[in-house]
Amino acid sequence: MSDAVEDGSVPPLGTIYCYLTEGCNLACRHCWLAPKFDADGSGHAVLPVDVFEGVVREAKPLGLSSVKFTGGEPLLHPRFGDLVEIASKAGVSVQVETNGLLCTPETARLIAGAPRPFVSVSIDGADAATHEWLRGIAGSFDKACRAVRNLSEAGLAPQVVMTLVRENMGQIEAVVRMAERLGAGSVRFNMVEPTARGADLGRANALPGVEELVAAGRIVDSDLAARTRMSLHFDIPQAFRPLGRIARSDESCGILTILGLLSTGHYALCGIGMQVKELVFGMAGKDNLSGIWRGSRVLGEIRAGLPQRLQGVCGRCLMNSRCLGACLAQNYYRLGSMWGPYWFCEQAEEQGLFPSTRVGGTV
C-alpha cells in the first residue's frame, strides 16, 4: 500500500467523483454545474475510457474503494458499460447519480452486477408538471419513474433525490409515498446550492428560505421518517439535525477522502472545478495521481485546516469536526475562501435561527 495511505497526515483516497460528460439531456433550472444541453450525448466531450482506466489503476494503491458516476448526465456516456466493467474488475464499488431518462432495464441490470452498487434518481415532484417545471423537458417525469422501477426490478433499492424549491415544498410527503410505490429504498431531500443556475433561482425568489427548510427538515426527521419503511435523508447542515440522526450516521461531504475527475480528464476538488479553475489540480495521464493526492497545496491546506480554520458561525459551531464546513467548494465559489461560513448557517445566524445549543465560544 502507498505511503500516502500509511501517513497519518494523508487520508486514503476513498472515492473518485467522475463527471463523465459536459452535456446533459435535461435543462434543470437549479443545476450548480450548468452543463450544456445535449439531447443524445453526441455534442460534448466525455471522459475517455482509457483515462478512467488509468486513474483507477493509480488510485487503487491510494485506497480507492468506490467511484461515483455523475455528470452532466452519466448515462449519456457512449461507453458507460465499459466504465462499469473497469470498476468491477478492480473491485471498486459503483455509485450512479442519474436523471433516469436513459436507465433501461438492461442498464439497470448492468449496474446491479457491479460491486456494491448504489443508484440515485432525481425526481422533484409527485406529478409531471412540478418535476418538469424544474427539469425543463417534457416526458422526463415518466422516464424517471420508470427508471426507479427498472432499478428496483433489477434487485437494487434506488434512492429518489428531490431538490427543494418553492414550487414543490408542499409535495414532500407525496414524493415519499410515490417513491414507496416505485420500489425505492430511500429518499434524499437536497437544498439548492447558490451556484450557477442555483444562484439565478435564488435571485428570482424561487427558493425556500432558511426558516422553511429548517421546519421541513424537522417534519421529515421527527414525523415522516417514522411513517415510512424507507430511510429519509434531509440534506441540512449537521447543527440543525436531531441528535438521534447524528448518532446513527455521519452524513458529511467526505471532503477529506474524495477527489473529482472532470470529463476533460482534469483532477479537481469536485465538480466545482468546472466553475472555479483554482480548484483544478492537474491532468490524468499526465500528472501522477499519487503526487497530486499527497502534494496538492489545496488538499494539504484542507487537511491541515479542518476544522480549526473555519470562520464565522461555522468556526464556533460545536458540530464542525463532523460537518467540516458543510461545503468548502461552495464557500470558495461564494467568498473566494474555503474557510468562510457556509451560506445556510450564516443566514440562519443572521435570522436568529442557528441552534444556540450547537454554538461554542467566539472564534
C-alpha positions, 0 to 999 in steps of 0.5 A: 500500500502507498505511503500516502495511505500509511501517513497519518497526515494523508487520508486514503483516497476513498472515492473518485467523483467522475463527471463523465460528460459536459452535456446533459439531456435535461435543462434543470433550472437549479443545476450548480454545474450548468452543463450544456444541453445535449439531447443524445450525448453526441455534442460534448466531450466525455471522459475517455475510457482509457483515462478512467482506466488509468486513474483507477489503476493509480488510485487503487494503491491510494485506497480507492474503494468506490467511484461515483458516476455523475455528470452532466448526465452519466448515462449519456456516456457512449461507453458507460458499460465499459466504465462499469466493467473497469470498476468491477474488475478492480473491485471498486464499488459503483455509485450512479447519480442519474436523471433516469431518462436513459436507465433501461432495464438492461442498464439497470441490470448492468449496474446491479452486477457491479460491486456494491452498487448504489443508484440515485434518481432525481425526481422533484415532484409527485406529478409531471408538471412540478418535476418538469417545471424544474427539469425543463423537458417534457416526458422526463417525469415518466422516464424517471419513474420508470427508471426507479422501477427498472432499478428496483426490478433489477434487485437494487433499492434506488434512492429518489433525490428531490431538490427543494424549491418553492414550487414543490415544498408542499409535495414532500410527503407525496414524493415519499409515498410515490417513491414507496410505490416505485420500489425505492429504498430511500429518499434524499431531500437536497437544498439548492446550492447558490451556484450557477443556475442555483444562484439565478433561482435564488435571485428570482425568489424561487427558493425556500428560505432558511426558516422553511427548510429548517421546519421541513427538515424537522417534519421529515426527521421527527414525523415522516421518517417514522411513517415510512419503511424507507430511510429519509435523508434531509440534506441540512447542515449537521447543527440543525439535525436531531441528535438521534440522526447524528448518532446513527450516521455521519452524513458529511461531504467526505471532503477529506477522502474524495477527489473529482475527475472532470470529463476533460480528464482534469483532477479537481476538488469536485465538480466545482472545478468546472466553475472555479479553475483554482480548484483544478489540480492537474491532468490524468495521464499526465500528472501522477495521481499519487503526487497530486493526492499527497502534494496538492497545496489545496488538499494539504491546506484542507487537511491541515485546516479542518476544522480549526480554520473555519470562520464565522458561525461555522468556526464556533459551531460545536458540530464542525469536526463532523460537518467540516464546513458543510461545503468548502467548494461552495464557500470558495465559489461564494467568498473566494475562501474555503474557510468562510461560513457556509451560506445556510448557517450564516443566514440562519445566524443572521435570522436568529435561527442557528441552534444556540445549543450547537454554538461554542465560544467566539472564534 
